[in-house]
Amino acid sequence: MSTTTGTAEAPPRGGLWKRSRSFDPAVRLLFLNQLTINLGFYMLMPYLAAHLADGLGMAAWAVGLVLGVRNLSQQGMFLVGGALADRLGFKPLIVAGCALRTVGFGALALAQSLPFLIAASLATGLAGALFNPAVRACLAAEAGEERRVEAFALFNAYYQAGILLGPLVGVALTGVSFRLTCVVAALLFLGLTLVQLRHLPVSAGGGRPGPKDGEDGGTRGQLRTVLGNRVFWLFSLAMTGSYVLSFQVYLALPLAAGGTGVTTALFVVSALVALAGQLRITAWCAARLSRERSLVLGLALMGGAFLLPAVLGRGAPALLLCAAVLAVANAVLYPYEMDTVVALSRGRWVATHYGLYNTVCGIGITLGNLGTGVLLDVTGWTAVPWLALCAVGLGCAAAVAALGRGGRLRTE
């Protein structure tokens, strides 16, 4: 693991498959887990709004309510999911989350009324809150401190592969019927549930990781430890801006594109850059930069990406270049970001820390999107909103750099 000064040892070379096979079976299963989760999710969710509005004839407010319930149930329950994973073990929460999403997607295939749709959407979101922190904490524990960054780099490659493949499979299935898409997605999660139930060891991630010797192991002590981690709070707040900027692939960039062709290309470019470059980018950073400097570089790149539409305008070339630079920046950030969350937890209630981190960033995305929308309404497609997003990235980079200079991110 990299430190505040100096560089980390470069990970072994090889392609995605070769590098994946160098890990234990439990880690490889977690890679498959994330690929399947994103494949199932993104084959269905991008087409849900159209199904609700056009297929079921629902009003716009009802469509927004169904989608909002899913997001709120997931973001709002991340901390609970992480806390339960630390108390009950990672495997039960991973299996339970995938099983619940099976039920949620199956229910979406049958739902016709608003209450039924809300219940199905609630189950789908809660499922993500259960397995998301548990998967990441389990991966960190199983990979070990020396290979944690490499494991998260591979994890992100599989994550992006699911995002790339999901909509392609989904558009083909939805062309037949949206109900078929729901059924296939539910079957994917059912299969994933059964595979993990059988093959993910109970001891994966250490069974019931949590407090150190002599520490209060009760719920009160658990929350006190996590909520009282001041440096972790500062890091979470500093990193929130990266999630706001990443989300602009779903908000500002598609709005600026104004057409489905360019919008689709934005997602394809983002996924392909991440898939092709993740391992190379992580190897380059590991050989030359510390963990903290990698984080600062990634955040600065994220901010700098928005200079392209600010200077070049909202044409397709500028928007696609912006999306590509954002993907490169995310590839720089993600492995070291996830590694830092583990490091700052100091091995105590790791999943709970991941849950809190996701909750903080989820709130930040909501507020950031609101602010971006207001800015676009007020200033239009001038350089102002792009420069404001650039300033967010540079401000976050400065905040993380300040934490690094103060030695607060040093965990040795």
NORPE-V623486 format. One record per residue. N is the residue number from 1. SS is DSSP state (H for helix, E for strand, C for the rest). Layout:
n & ss
N & SS
N & SS
//
This chain:
n & ss
1 & C
2 & C
3 & C
4 & C
5 & C
6 & C
7 & C
8 & C
9 & C
10 & C
11 & C
12 & C
13 & C
14 & C
15 & C
16 & H
17 & H
18 & H
19 & H
20 & H
21 & H
22 & C
23 & C
24 & C
25 & H
26 & H
27 & H
28 & H
29 & H
30 & H
31 & H
32 & H
33 & H
34 & H
35 & H
36 & H
37 & H
38 & H
39 & H
40 & H
41 & H
42 & H
43 & H
44 & H
45 & H
46 & H
47 & H
48 & H
49 & H
50 & H
51 & H
52 & H
53 & H
54 & H
55 & H
56 & C
57 & C
58 & C
59 & C
60 & H
61 & H
62 & H
63 & H
64 & H
65 & H
66 & H
67 & H
68 & H
69 & H
70 & H
71 & H
72 & H
73 & H
74 & H
75 & H
76 & H
77 & H
78 & H
79 & H
80 & H
81 & H
82 & H
83 & H
84 & H
85 & H
86 & H
87 & H
88 & H
89 & C
90 & H
91 & H
92 & H
93 & H
94 & H
95 & H
96 & H
97 & H
98 & H
99 & H
100 & H
101 & H
102 & H
103 & H
104 & H
105 & H
106 & H
107 & H
108 & H
109 & H
110 & H
111 & C
112 & C
113 & C
114 & H
115 & H
116 & H
117 & H
118 & H
119 & H
120 & H
121 & H
122 & H
123 & H
124 & H
125 & H
126 & H
127 & H
128 & H
129 & H
130 & H
131 & H
132 & H
133 & H
134 & H
135 & H
136 & H
137 & H
138 & H
139 & H
140 & H
141 & H
142 & H
143 & H
144 & C
145 & H
146 & H
147 & H
148 & H
149 & H
150 & H
151 & H
152 & H
153 & H
154 & H
155 & H
156 & H
157 & H
158 & H
159 & H
160 & H
161 & H
162 & H
163 & H
164 & H
165 & H
166 & H
167 & H
168 & H
169 & H
170 & H
171 & H
172 & H
173 & H
174 & H
175 & H
176 & H
177 & C
178 & H
179 & H
180 & H
181 & H
182 & H
183 & H
184 & H
185 & H
186 & H
187 & H
188 & H
189 & H
190 & H
191 & H
192 & H
193 & H
194 & H
195 & H
196 & H
197 & H
198 & H
199 & H
200 & C
201 & C
202 & C
203 & C
204 & H
205 & H
206 & H
207 & C
208 & C
209 & C
210 & C
211 & C
212 & C
213 & C
214 & C
215 & C
216 & C
217 & C
218 & C
219 & H
220 & H
221 & H
222 & H
223 & H
224 & H
225 & H
226 & H
227 & H
228 & C
229 & C
230 & H
231 & H
232 & H
233 & H
234 & H
235 & H
236 & H
237 & H
238 & H
239 & H
240 & H
241 & H
242 & H
243 & H
244 & H
245 & H
246 & H
247 & H
248 & H
249 & H
250 & C
251 & C
252 & H
253 & H
254 & H
255 & H
256 & H
257 & H
258 & C
259 & C
260 & H
261 & H
262 & H
263 & H
264 & H
265 & H
266 & H
267 & H
268 & H
269 & H
270 & H
271 & H
272 & H
273 & H
274 & H
275 & H
276 & H
277 & H
278 & H
279 & H
280 & H
281 & H
282 & H
283 & H
284 & H
285 & H
286 & H
287 & H
288 & H
289 & C
290 & C
291 & H
292 & H
293 & H
294 & H
295 & H
296 & H
297 & H
298 & H
299 & H
300 & H
301 & H
302 & H
303 & H
304 & H
305 & H
306 & H
307 & H
308 & H
309 & H
310 & H
311 & H
312 & H
313 & C
314 & C
315 & C
316 & H
317 & H
318 & H
319 & H
320 & H
321 & H
322 & H
323 & H
324 & H
325 & H
326 & H
327 & H
328 & H
329 & H
330 & H
331 & H
332 & H
333 & H
334 & H
335 & H
336 & H
337 & H
338 & H
339 & H
340 & H
341 & H
342 & H
343 & H
344 & H
345 & H
346 & C
347 & C
348 & C
349 & C
350 & H
351 & H
352 & H
353 & H
354 & H
355 & H
356 & H
357 & H
358 & H
359 & H
360 & H
361 & H
362 & H
363 & H
364 & H
365 & H
366 & H
367 & H
368 & H
369 & H
370 & H
371 & H
372 & H
373 & H
374 & H
375 & H
376 & H
377 & H
378 & H
379 & H
380 & C
381 & C
382 & C
383 & H
384 & H
385 & H
386 & H
387 & H
388 & H
389 & H
390 & H
391 & H
392 & H
393 & H
394 & H
395 & H
396 & H
397 & H
398 & H
399 & H
400 & H
401 & H
402 & H
403 & H
404 & H
405 & H
406 & C
407 & C
408 & C
409 & C
410 & C
411 & C
412 & C
//
